[in-house]
Amino acid sequence: MALSKLFRKPSRKEYLYIVLVAAAYLSALLFVYINGLSFSALFRYGLLQPPGITGEEARFAAIETPLSWNIPLVLAFIYLKGSAVLVELFQYWVIGMFLAGILVAFVPWEEVKRKMGFGGLKASLLAATAGAVIPICSCGIVPVLAGMVKAGIPLGPTMAFLIAAPMLNIPAVFITATVLGVPLAIGRILGTFFIALTVGMVISSMQQRQRFLRRFIKTGITPALPPELQQLAFRVAMKLSGNPSRKTTEELAPGEEEELMRLGEAGVLDRDEEGRWFLPPAAAAAHVGGTAACFVLPEGSGQETFREKAIKALQTGWDFFLQLNYYLLLAVLIAGAIKVLIPTEVVVNLVGGQRLDSVLLASLVAVLAYVCTYVEVPTALALVHKGMGAGATLAYLLGGPGLSLPAIVMLSAVFRKKIIVLYVAVSFIGCVLAGVLFNLFRGGII
């Protein structure tokens, strides 16, 4: 089968973003080659770094950024440093796309919904524990999150996984314990689980009250439905593609309200305050000429072969890649701006020292300073050497990997504003609270 038939053709905008991603990626490689910088630092940490730097400094040392009123020069370095971040993230980005496709194609949506419902404490705890053993940063995990949602995993456990994966994983805990001490490593574990479970439980409760998936997420790929729901989805999509585009249960599918609710949980349908069903924008956009797109067409018995599932996984990964490139570009450009305008040295001088030894300030800096997983520990060590206290250090360790502005931008590719606001608010409060409690238990001394 030809690739052109296997994968959908990108739209004009999607082509543009592919070209821009490729241009940024190649720009970073070319800059490193011309200037004799370290390719290892580029691929491992997303840094423009001179060769020969070793030890913990290799995780955050970078070439000097020319801060001046020469706006074109500053913009050029924002682009270059953002491109360097892109090189680091892109490998995880692509892997995330394939993992997302595998989740959608191989995980039975109906079975997941039957076993997990809308989530809860047990499901969120399991998801947070799974996230704790997967070493991936919050930007690289976004495609995986999209795949989890489309596979039917409830939003609460999905968000618990999102929080635990960048904030807490085995290598990060080991580095924290060896570099900063066992008490901070234990504080990091407890703080992460507190934040993850709190967010997971709140969102599970929200989803239980509002069962319609499209009220929480943006992405437009619908999960694999069982044959009877595929057939119902096709019928209702044909009816709703006409005029009027909203219908009551009796007009749409008499006696099948619960089945329509299940389509709402899958993201195929939504319902207004008057009880009329309609196609949400992401689903309606997939209709051409009044006929339903393939994602709601019946697919036979549902007993696909491994080859068919593998092809679907690749197609789904490709769709995610096309949909999310815009957010990837925006995130890395923001990361580049942060690295240029708020370099590590500024962060150290701002938060370091007893005069500004504040848990709240450390949490704010964690949001504003782009810190990818594993880099937060050596940066925190530099802050400790400048005099930052124990609680502020813990707040920085928790907030740095998961709460940065680029990470928040990336998450907005999948989740709607109310989920993002909840995630940021609870995570930020959790970071501050963890830092304050750690100070109380440790007397403010590491």
NORWOWO-V318350 format. One line per field, one symbol per residue. psi: psi as a letter, one per 40 degrees, with the letter a starting at -180 (. if undefined). A space follows every 50 residues. Layout:
# NORWOWO-V318350
psi->???
This chain:
# NORWOWO-V318350
psi->hiddddiihiidddddddddddddddddddddddefahddddddefighi iehiaddeeehiihhghaegdddddddddddddddddddddddddddddd dddddehhdddddddebeaadddddddddddeehgiiddeeddddddddd eehidddddddddddddhiddddddddddeiddddddddddddddddddd dddddddddgehdeedidiehiihiidddddddddddddeeahiehiidd ddghefdddddddddeediihadeehiihiddddeehhfeiiideeiifa eegiiddddddddddddddddddedddddddddddddddddgiddddddd diiddfghddddddddddhhhihddddddddddddeehiddddddddddd deeidddddddeddiidddddddddddddddddddddddddeeeh.
